[in-house]
């Protein structure tokens, strides 16, 4: 297997960590058994290669609670989970719902309704607001496509406005409205009308201290809306999950006003953040506004079933003459049984309150770490979603890309997994069922790794 050079690593700073680096190969050579290496070789032989998966890191054998277990018996806290693990792996309540459903109605052909799907649709509309409807899909990227089609029909405008560096899925329409070079590079013509903007000098400008710019970024956005005249939708993650960008309340309230003024649908992509991650059932509820269309997924399937949903206002129910989704598993009884159980578990076990307790621990621990380590730049935290930016120098904010990767693999040695985003942001998203003791242990592991990598910079 070839590896990427340092320069190539820096050029490929994306929404996840890179799989072809010398550090990864060194870790594999040191810690994987011959059996595990053989399994990885088979994976590499039979799957198409792509930058964020095959060739893979390590073969896993089972999952349970907050842990994944690899073929060599290592027990690893999973603070990555591809954002499907809000309630942990093999959650008994979710498993029971799945097993019960398997014994009665395991599949529902698309032309038929079923009680369990209707129950979940009703619950989601209750949680998201009055006069809303739902359409289920098997993936978040499919739901983004459905939302875009709804807007075209309802608004009669096909242009969209979204952010450079944003991620909304890997389908062709999703990468068109998404803004990551990594997914768009050399793909060819994309969806027409997909406009992007990046205010001023950096993505961070949008979600920084709004008092410093008096929301000039939104002056620019409004200027685009006014000049274009035919923007149908603005699509954003209310809180960007991969590198944890957190806007202010003022930002989104002004954005909502702009959308209302120019008859633009506000689509919120909460595929990775819905269902408790931010301390609210939905992330947008932190901002006292409502989107016109909400897209959720990942956690809705409880890590057991791929399930996503588009939740939109009644005004978008105007596509009776076409097929918006037409998915084979559109009203999956299995997926919907799990979705209902996910929401029930969150509500019945005070998960949202527990997330606030986790947030307090993460705030205290990261505050202590930032005082100790000069390598820590921005720390961004909401609920149980934490982004720690590693820098070579706090003044210049030069990314500590190579060092961030070393921290990851030292943590993996100790049994802690998380994501690196944009090259230097350690993104930690623990399962929401984690105990205070387990969370503190994970932070101990992270602090040890930082100490080892940045001994010269403490």
N, C-alpha and C positions, 0 to 999 in steps of 0.2 A: 504494500500500500504506500503510495506517495504521500508526502506531507507538504503543507503550505509554509512558505517563508514568512518571516515577521512582517515584511511589507505587505504580503498578500493577506495576512490575517487582518492588518489594519484597514486594508481596502475592503474587507468583507465584514465590516461591523454591522450586524443585522439584528433581528429581533430575537435571536438565540445564539448559543455558543457554537463555534465552528467545530466540525468533526474531523478535519484532516490537519492536525497540528502535531508538532514534535512532542509537545507536552502530553497530549492524549496518548500518543504511541508509547512514550516512556512509562506512563501510568499503566497502560495495558501490559507492557512487557514485564513490569514489576509485580503486578497484582493478579493478573488473570491466569488461571490454570490452563493446561493444554486443552482440556475439554472445552472450556469457555472460548478459547481462541479458535478452536475448530468450529464451534457453533457460529461464531462471528464470520468466519470464512465462508460458511454455507449461506449465511444471510447476505453477505457481499456478492456471492455468486448468483443468487437467484432473484434478488430484488434490484429494481432500477436504482441507481445511485442518485442521491440528491444531498444538498449541502447540510441540511439539518437532521438527517436520519441516516440511512444506509450510506456508507459503512457506519455501523453503530458502536456505541461505547462499551456495552456490557450486556450479556444475555441475562434476563431475569427469570426467576422460576415461579415466584408467587408474590402476591401483595396482600396486605392486611392492615387495617387501621391507617396509621400515618406512615407505614413502612413498606418498602419494597425489598425483596430478598433476591439476590442474584444466584446464579448456578453454583457459585463457590461458597455459598452460605453467608455472605455478607448481609447484614441488616442495616438498611439505609433509610434515614428519615427523608421523606420526599416533600421538599418545599418547591417543587416544580409542578409535577402532576398534569402538565398540559391544561391546567385550570379546570379539570373535571373532578377533582378530589375534595371538594368542599367538605363533604361529610365522611371523608376517609374511604379507604378501600374495603370492600366486602362488608359494608355496614349492615348489620343483621336486620334492621328494619327494612332497608331497601331490598335486601336479598329475599326476605319473606314476601314482600309485595310482588317481586318478580316470579318467585316460585309458585305463588298462589295463582297469578295470572297465567302462567304456563299451563297449569292444569285445567284451565277453563277455556279462555279465548286467547290463542297465541298469535293469531293474525286476523286482520280485518280487511277484505278487499276494498278498494278505494270507493266503490259506489255505495257501500254500506256505512251506516253510522255505528258507533258502539258507545256504550255508557261510559266507559273509563276515559275515552278520549274527550268526550263532551264535558266530563267532570273537570278534567285538567284545563280545558279551554275556558270554562266558566271561572275557575279559580284564578287563572292568569289575568283575565279581564277584570276580575274583582280587585286584584292587587294593583293593577296598572291604571285603573281609573274607569269612569263610566263611559258607556257608549263606545266600546271597543270590541274588536273581533280578532280572531286568531287563525293562523295557518301554520301547521307543523311541517317541518322538513327534516331530512336526515343529517343536515350539517349546517353550520353557521354560514359558510360561504354560499350555500344554496339560499338561505334566508335573506342574505344581502341582495342577491339577484331578484328575489320576489319583491322585496321592498322597493327596489329601483323600478320594477315594472309597475307596481301600484302607483308610484308617484307620476310616472309618465302618463298613465291613464287619467288620474285624478286632476293633475295640474295642466296637462297638455303641453308640458315642457320637458325636454329630455336632458338638459344640462344639469350636472351636479357640481358641487363645490366641496372639496375635502382637503385634507392636509398632506403636504409632503411629509414623508417619514411615517405615515400612518399605515396600519395593517388592518384589513377587513376580510381576510381569507385569501385562498390561493387559486380560486377559480378565475377564469379569464375576465369576467365582469368585475370580480372582487379586486383583482390586482389593477384593473383600470381605475377604479375609484380609490384604491389604496395608493400609497406614495413611497413604497420602499423600492429602491433601485435593485436590490437583491432579487426581488420577485418579478420585476419588469424587464430586466436586462436581456436584450437580444431576443425578445419574444415576438417582436413585430407589431403591426397595428393593433391598437387597443380600442376599447369602447369609445366611440366619438362622444364629445360633449362632457367628458370627465375633466373638469377644471380643478386645479390645485392652487393653494397659496401657502406661503411661508413668510410670515411677517418679519421684516427687518433682518436681524443677523442670525437668529437661531430659532429652532423649534421651542427651546426653553422660554423664549421671550413671551410666548402665549401664556404660559402657565407660571410665570414668575410673580413678582410682587406688582400687582396691577396699579398700586399707588405710584409707582415709579414712571409709568407710561400713560396713565390716565386712559387706559384701554385704547391706545392709538392703533393697536393691532386690529381691533374691531372697526375702527374708522376705515381702515384699509379694506377689511372684508365687506363692509357696507358699500364702499365705493365700487367694488367688483360687482356686487349685486345690482347696484343702480345702473352701472354702465352696461353690463351684460343684458339685463332686462328679462332674460328668459332662463334664469336658474330655477330648476324645479325642486331641488333638495340640497340641503347641507347635511353631510354625513360626518359624524364624529364619534369617537369613543368618549363618553363623558369623563372617564378617567382612563388614561392610557395605561394598559396593564403591563406591557412588556418592559418599559423602563420607568414606569410609575410617574406619569405626569399628572399633576393635580391642579386643575384650574380653580379660580376663586368663584365664589357665589356671584359676585358682580359680573364676572365674565359671561356666565351662562344666562343670567337674567337679561343682559343686554343682547346676547345672541338670540334669545327667544323673541325679543322685541323686534329685531331686524327681520327675522323670519316672518313674523306677523305682518310687518309693514310691506314686505315685498312678495307676499303670498308664496312663501317657500316652505316646503315640508322639512321639519327638523327630524332627522333619523338618528337615533342613538344606537350605537353598536355596543351592547353589553354582553356579548357572547362570553368573554372570560370573567366578567366582574359581577354579574347578577347573582342573586341568591346568597347574600350575606357577606361577601368578600370585603365590602367597605363598611360594614356595620349597619347597613340598610338592606332591605330585600333587593332593591334596585339601586344602583349607584347614583342615578339621576335624582333620587330622593334626598340627597345631600344638598341640593341646590334650589329647592322650592319652585321648581318648574316641571313641566311635562313635555315630553317629545310628542310629535305627531305619530311616529312609528318607532317602536322599540323592538330590537332584535336581541334575543337571548339564546343561549345554548350551553354547550359544555357541561357545566354543573347540573343542568336540568336532567341529564341522563344519569347522574350519580356515579359516573365512571363505569356503569354497567351497560349502557345502551346509547348509541348516537342519536341525539334528539335536539332539535332547535325549534324556535318559534318566532314568528313575526306577529307582533301585537300592535294593531293599528286602529286609528279612530274610524268611526262609522263612515266618514266621507270617502274612505278608500275602498269601500265595498261596492265597486262599480265595474267589476271584471267578470260578470256572470257569463258573458259571451265568449270568453277565452279561458284557457287553463293556465292559471298562474304557476302552479307547482306540478301537479300531476305525478307526484312521487308514489312509488309502489308502497312505501311504508308511511304514507301521509298521516294516517290516524292509527299508528301502531299501538295496539293494546299493551304490548310489553313496555315500550318506551313510555307511554302515558301512565301506566301503573307506577313506574319508577318515578316519573315526574311528580305525580301526586304525593308519593311517599317522601320525596325530597322536601317538598314544601311543608308537609305535615310534621316531619322531623324537626325542621328549623323552627316552626312555630311552637311545637309541643315541648321542646327541650331548651328553650331560651337561648338559641344559638346567637342571635344578634347581640344579646347582652354579654355573652361570653366573648364575642369578637371585640367588644369595647375593653374588656379586661386584657385580652391579648394585645390590643393596641397600646395600652398603658405600659405593659412590660416591654414591648418593642421600643416605645418612645424612651423609656428610662435607659435601656441597654444601649441604644444607638447614641444617645446623648453622652453617655460615659465613654463610648468608643471614640466619638468624634473629638472629645477633649484629649484623648490619649494618642490618637493616630493622626498625623498630619496628612496621611494619604487619603483620608476621607473628605470628599468634597460635599456635594449636596446629599442630604438625606431626605427622602420623600416617603411619607407614611400616611396611610389612611386605612383604618380597620386592621385587617390582617394581610395587608399588601404593603411591602417595604422595598424601596429601591435605595441602594447605597452606591454612590458614584465614587469610584476610585480614581485618584489623580496623582500625577507626579509632583504637581505643585498647585497649591490652592489659589495662588495669585493668577497664574496663567491658565489654570484648569486643563492642562494637558492630560489627555487620557492615559491612565495606567493600564493599557490593554494587555500586555504580556503578563503583568503582575496579577491582574484580575483572573486570568486563566490559571495561574499558579495557585491562587487562593481557592479556586473551585476544586482543583484536584487534591489539594491538601484536605479540604473538607470532605471530599469523597472518601479519602483514606480513613477519615474518622467516622464515616457513616452519615454524612449530610449532603443532600443533593439540592441544587437550586439552579436557576437560569442566569446566564450572563447576557445582557442585552446592550446593543449599541457599543459593544466592545469592552465597556468598563463598568457597566451598572450591574451590581449584584442584585437580582430580583428574587425576593423570598416571599413565597405564597404558601404558608403552611396550611394543612387541613384545618378547618375551623373547629374540629373536635379535639384538637391538641390540648393537652393539659398545660398548666402554668409551669410545672416542673420540666416537662419535655421541651417546652419552648425555651426556657432558660438554659437547658442543656445544649440545645442547638446553637444558641447565641454564644455559649462557651466555646463550642467547636469553631465557630466563625472567628471569634476573637483570637483563639490560638493560631489559626491559619494566618490571620493578618499580622500577628506578632512574628511569625516565622518568615513571611515574605517581606515585611517592611521593618525589619529590625533597625535599619539605619534611619528610619523616618518616624520614630516614636517621640 
